[in-house]
């Protein structure tokens, strides 16, 4: 169900939400408020709504999508309220802002925040260099960016420079399966000293760089980042050098990785590139600061590029 509210106010939006919940007997409790910022000239809106809908089945939420238009125009707020099949397990409000309203996003969303629930801010495209210092970031206890979906040329260096506990990027959840597989491979070969590591993957892909930073910080050894073209999952080849031989995790095609451990037969497990909905759902599972992600950003400075 979609309700159009042209030239409206936040009070009328809240009234509309209350009526919809009553008339449709929406019994599902919402566990958080998710604030989503998108530029009007971005092509991300439809994809973002699809991602939010898919992620909502694990995390029912009140989702407030702010689409910022021309700040020079007369102030105006047009909204759409989406519930039921159009919003998954959430209630979604898409607000198109013009004029001075685009400079006061915090004031726009404050009357619509759910009481006594966590607030998360999400930038699916272009994100501020310091999310915690932006209006939506100051409201939220968790701030999620998506550097791979950014329309501007974002970088891991910017994420690291602007990092505040509570920040995270979808890159981090994108490589979660790989991190789990690599940790499992190392568990098969304990009691050996790790002397170095190599990570090879798609040239310029920041998720490969972040993976290298994580290894450099967690293993406290020199990590070399190499380029290797691959389709599907961005990390093509990982080698952990130890005093007893090399542990390797190698992508074979788009959906399988091979695990090689000294003195053991090779094994293969399924692993593919995750969707944005899967990554967002994972990010929303923990609402406290992710110290390991912050450490991985710090580890970027220890990575040697081949």
C-alpha positions as CSV (number, residue, x, y, z in Angstrom):
1,X,0.0,0.0,0.0
2,X,1.3,3.5,-0.9
3,X,-0.2,6.7,0.3
4,X,0.9,9.9,-1.5
5,X,1.2,13.1,0.7
6,X,2.1,16.0,-1.6
7,X,3.2,19.3,0.0
8,X,2.8,17.9,3.5
9,X,4.2,18.2,7.1
10,X,5.7,15.7,9.5
11,X,2.6,15.9,11.7
12,X,0.4,14.8,8.8
13,X,2.9,12.0,8.0
14,X,2.7,10.7,11.6
15,X,-1.1,10.9,11.5
16,X,-1.1,8.9,8.2
17,X,1.2,6.2,9.8
18,X,-1.1,5.9,12.8
19,X,-4.1,5.4,10.6
20,X,-2.4,2.8,8.4
21,X,-1.3,0.8,11.4
22,X,-4.8,0.8,12.8
23,X,-6.7,0.0,9.6
24,X,-4.2,-2.7,8.5
25,X,-3.7,-4.2,12.0
26,X,0.0,-4.1,11.7
27,X,1.1,-6.1,14.7
28,X,4.8,-6.4,13.9
29,X,6.9,-4.4,16.3
30,X,9.5,-2.1,14.9
31,X,12.9,-2.6,16.5
32,X,14.7,0.5,15.3
33,X,14.4,3.7,13.3
34,X,16.5,3.7,10.1
35,X,17.4,7.0,8.5
36,X,18.4,6.8,4.9
37,X,19.9,9.8,2.9
38,X,19.8,9.9,-0.9
39,X,20.5,12.7,-3.3
40,X,17.7,13.6,-5.7
41,X,19.9,13.2,-8.8
42,X,21.0,9.8,-7.7
43,X,19.9,6.7,-9.5
44,X,20.0,4.7,-6.3
45,X,16.5,5.2,-5.0
46,X,14.7,2.2,-6.5
47,X,17.6,-0.1,-5.7
48,X,17.8,1.3,-2.2
49,X,14.1,0.7,-1.6
50,X,14.4,-2.9,-2.8
51,X,17.4,-3.4,-0.4
52,X,15.5,-1.9,2.5
53,X,12.5,-4.1,1.8
54,X,14.5,-7.3,1.7
55,X,16.5,-6.4,4.8
56,X,13.3,-5.5,6.8
57,X,12.2,-9.2,7.2
58,X,15.0,-9.6,9.6
59,X,14.9,-6.1,11.1
60,X,11.3,-4.6,11.1
61,X,11.9,-0.9,11.3
62,X,10.5,2.6,10.7
63,X,12.5,3.6,7.7
64,X,12.7,7.3,6.9
65,X,14.2,7.9,3.4
66,X,15.3,11.5,2.8
67,X,15.7,12.5,-0.8
68,X,17.4,15.9,-0.9
69,X,16.6,18.1,-3.9
70,X,17.5,21.6,-4.9
71,X,18.3,23.8,-1.8
72,X,17.7,27.0,-3.9
73,X,14.0,26.2,-4.5
74,X,11.1,27.0,-2.3
75,X,10.8,24.8,0.8
76,X,8.5,21.9,0.2
77,X,8.1,18.3,1.6
78,X,6.4,15.6,-0.5
79,X,6.0,12.2,1.0
80,X,5.0,8.7,0.3
81,X,4.0,6.3,3.1
82,X,4.6,2.6,2.2
83,X,3.4,-0.3,4.2
84,X,2.5,-4.0,3.7
85,X,3.9,-5.6,0.6
86,X,5.5,-2.4,-0.7
87,X,7.6,-2.1,2.5
88,X,8.3,-5.7,3.5
89,X,8.1,-6.0,7.3
90,X,8.8,-2.3,7.8
91,X,6.9,1.0,7.4
92,X,8.7,3.2,5.0
93,X,8.3,7.0,4.5
94,X,10.0,8.5,1.4
95,X,10.4,12.3,1.8
96,X,11.4,14.5,-1.1
97,X,12.8,17.7,0.3
98,X,13.3,21.1,-1.4
99,X,14.7,24.4,-0.3
100,X,15.8,25.1,3.2
101,X,14.5,21.8,4.4
102,X,17.5,20.1,2.8
103,X,19.7,21.9,5.3
104,X,17.8,20.7,8.3
105,X,17.4,16.9,7.9
106,X,17.7,16.3,11.7
107,X,14.8,18.6,12.4
108,X,12.7,16.9,9.7
109,X,13.1,13.4,11.1
110,X,13.0,14.1,14.8
111,X,9.2,14.2,15.1
112,X,9.0,10.8,13.3
113,X,11.6,8.9,15.4
114,X,10.2,5.9,17.2
115,X,10.4,6.4,21.0
116,X,12.8,4.2,23.0
117,X,14.4,2.4,20.0
118,X,17.8,2.6,18.5
119,X,18.5,5.0,15.6
120,X,20.7,4.0,12.6
121,X,21.7,6.2,9.8
122,X,22.5,4.8,6.3
123,X,24.0,6.4,3.3
124,X,23.6,4.0,0.3
125,X,25.4,6.3,-2.1
126,X,27.5,9.5,-1.5
127,X,28.3,9.8,2.2
128,X,29.8,12.5,4.3
129,X,33.5,12.2,5.1
130,X,32.8,12.3,8.8
131,X,29.3,10.7,9.3
132,X,29.2,11.2,13.0
133,X,29.4,15.0,12.6
134,X,26.5,15.2,10.1
135,X,22.9,15.9,11.4
136,X,21.7,12.4,10.8
137,X,24.9,10.9,12.2
138,X,24.6,12.9,15.4
139,X,21.1,11.4,16.0
140,X,22.2,7.8,15.3
141,X,24.2,5.4,17.5
142,X,25.2,3.4,14.3
143,X,26.2,5.0,11.0
144,X,26.5,2.8,7.9
145,X,28.1,3.9,4.6
146,X,28.4,2.1,1.3
147,X,31.6,3.3,-0.4
148,X,31.1,0.9,-3.4
149,X,27.8,2.5,-4.1
150,X,29.1,6.1,-3.8
151,X,28.6,8.3,-6.8
152,X,31.7,10.3,-5.8
153,X,35.1,8.8,-5.6
154,X,35.2,7.8,-2.0
155,X,38.2,6.0,-0.5
156,X,39.1,3.9,2.5
157,X,41.6,6.6,3.5
158,X,38.6,9.0,3.9
159,X,36.7,6.3,6.0
160,X,39.7,5.9,8.2
161,X,40.3,9.6,8.6
162,X,36.7,10.3,9.5
163,X,36.1,7.2,11.6
164,X,34.2,7.4,14.9
165,X,33.2,4.4,17.0
166,X,29.8,3.4,15.7
167,X,30.7,3.9,12.0
168,X,30.8,1.0,9.6
169,X,30.8,0.4,5.8
170,X,29.0,-2.3,3.8
171,X,32.5,-3.4,2.6
172,X,33.0,-4.9,6.0
173,X,29.9,-7.2,5.9
174,X,30.7,-8.0,2.3
175,X,33.9,-9.8,3.3
176,X,32.4,-11.5,6.4
177,X,32.2,-15.0,4.7
178,X,35.8,-14.7,3.5
179,X,37.0,-13.8,7.0
180,X,35.1,-16.7,8.5
181,X,36.6,-19.2,6.0
182,X,40.1,-17.9,6.5
183,X,39.8,-18.0,10.3
184,X,38.6,-21.6,10.0
185,X,41.5,-22.5,7.7
186,X,44.0,-21.1,10.2
187,X,42.3,-23.1,13.0
188,X,43.2,-26.3,11.1
189,X,46.9,-25.4,11.3
190,X,47.5,-24.2,14.9
191,X,50.8,-23.9,16.8
192,X,52.7,-22.4,13.9
193,X,54.1,-18.9,13.8
194,X,52.6,-16.7,11.1
195,X,55.4,-14.8,9.3
196,X,53.5,-12.8,6.6
197,X,50.5,-12.7,4.3
198,X,49.4,-11.9,0.8
199,X,46.0,-10.8,-0.4
200,X,45.2,-10.6,-4.2
201,X,42.0,-9.3,-5.7
202,X,40.4,-6.9,-8.1
203,X,42.5,-3.8,-8.8
204,X,41.2,-0.8,-7.0
205,X,38.5,-2.7,-5.1
206,X,38.4,-1.3,-1.6
207,X,37.0,-4.5,-0.1
208,X,40.3,-6.2,-0.9
209,X,42.3,-3.3,0.7
210,X,40.1,-3.6,3.8
211,X,40.7,-7.3,4.0
212,X,44.4,-6.7,3.9
213,X,44.1,-4.1,6.6
214,X,42.2,-6.6,8.8
215,X,44.9,-9.2,8.3
216,X,47.7,-6.6,9.0
217,X,46.1,-5.6,12.3
218,X,44.9,-9.0,13.5
219,X,48.0,-10.9,12.6
220,X,50.5,-8.1,13.2
221,X,52.7,-9.1,10.2
222,X,53.5,-7.5,6.9
223,X,50.7,-8.0,4.4
224,X,51.2,-7.5,0.7
225,X,48.2,-6.5,-1.4
226,X,48.4,-7.7,-5.0
227,X,46.2,-7.2,-8.1
228,X,44.5,-10.1,-9.7
229,X,41.5,-9.9,-12.0
230,X,38.5,-12.0,-11.0
231,X,34.8,-12.2,-11.6
232,X,32.4,-12.5,-8.7
233,X,33.8,-12.2,-5.2
234,X,36.5,-9.6,-5.2
235,X,39.2,-11.5,-3.2
236,X,40.9,-13.9,-5.6
237,X,43.7,-15.4,-3.5
238,X,44.9,-15.3,0.1
239,X,48.1,-16.8,1.3
240,X,49.1,-16.9,5.0
241,X,52.8,-17.7,5.3
242,X,53.8,-19.7,8.4
243,X,57.0,-21.5,9.6
244,X,55.3,-24.8,8.8
245,X,54.1,-23.9,5.3
246,X,51.4,-21.8,3.5
247,X,47.7,-21.7,4.2
248,X,45.8,-20.7,1.1
249,X,42.2,-19.6,0.3
250,X,41.7,-19.4,-3.4
251,X,38.5,-18.4,-5.3
252,X,37.6,-21.0,-8.0
253,X,34.9,-19.4,-10.1
254,X,32.2,-17.1,-8.7
255,X,30.8,-19.4,-6.0
256,X,33.5,-21.7,-4.7
257,X,36.7,-21.3,-2.8
258,X,39.5,-23.9,-2.3
259,X,41.2,-24.2,1.1
260,X,44.7,-25.6,1.2
261,X,46.4,-26.4,4.5
262,X,49.8,-28.2,4.8
263,X,49.6,-31.9,5.3
264,X,45.8,-32.0,4.6
265,X,43.7,-32.7,1.5
266,X,42.3,-29.6,-0.2
267,X,38.7,-28.8,0.6
268,X,36.1,-26.6,-1.1
269,X,33.3,-24.5,0.3
270,X,30.6,-22.3,-1.3
271,X,31.1,-18.5,-1.1
272,X,29.7,-15.9,-3.4
273,X,29.3,-12.1,-3.5
274,X,26.7,-10.9,-1.1
275,X,23.8,-8.6,-1.9
276,X,23.4,-5.2,-0.4
277,X,20.3,-6.5,1.5
278,X,22.4,-9.3,3.1
279,X,25.1,-6.8,4.0
280,X,22.7,-4.3,5.5
281,X,20.9,-7.0,7.5
282,X,24.2,-8.0,9.0
283,X,25.2,-4.5,9.9
284,X,21.8,-4.0,11.7
285,X,22.4,-7.1,13.9
286,X,24.8,-5.3,16.2
287,X,24.1,-1.7,17.1
288,X,27.2,-1.1,19.2
289,X,30.6,0.1,18.0
290,X,32.5,-2.5,15.8
291,X,36.0,-2.2,17.2
292,X,37.4,-4.9,14.8
293,X,36.3,-2.8,11.8
294,X,38.0,0.3,13.3
295,X,41.1,-1.8,13.8
296,X,41.0,-2.9,10.2
297,X,40.9,0.7,9.1
298,X,44.0,1.4,11.3
299,X,45.7,-1.6,9.7
300,X,45.6,-0.1,6.2
301,X,48.8,1.8,7.0
302,X,50.6,-1.4,7.5
303,X,49.8,-2.9,4.1
304,X,52.4,-3.1,1.4
305,X,51.2,-2.7,-2.2
306,X,53.0,-4.9,-4.7
